[in-house]
Amino acid sequence: MKFFLYISFFAALILAISGFIIKGERPATGELCIGLGICCLFFLWMPAFIYHRWKNKKVEDYMLNKENILKMRNYTDNNKL
């Protein structure tokens, strides 16, 4: 998954940068390359990145419930100067 994320990110980045370079000679093709690069970033890379970062996490650890509020209060009370 990490390899896929690296490859897809750099491919989308290269596609967008080449679109800016090509835009001077052929504006329609350059804008198409820029658009495809940005679409790949948002519709392919970003969901894969979010899935990769959250796949083995417990959502309950990040939710603000009564138990977690008490943990935070105890932590701040114990670490005061």
Secondary structure, DSSP 8 states (H G I E B T S, - for coil): -HHHHHHHHHHHHHHHHHHHHHTTT-HHHHHHHHHHHHHHIIIIIHHHHHHHHHTT--GGGGS--HHHHHHHHHHHHHT--
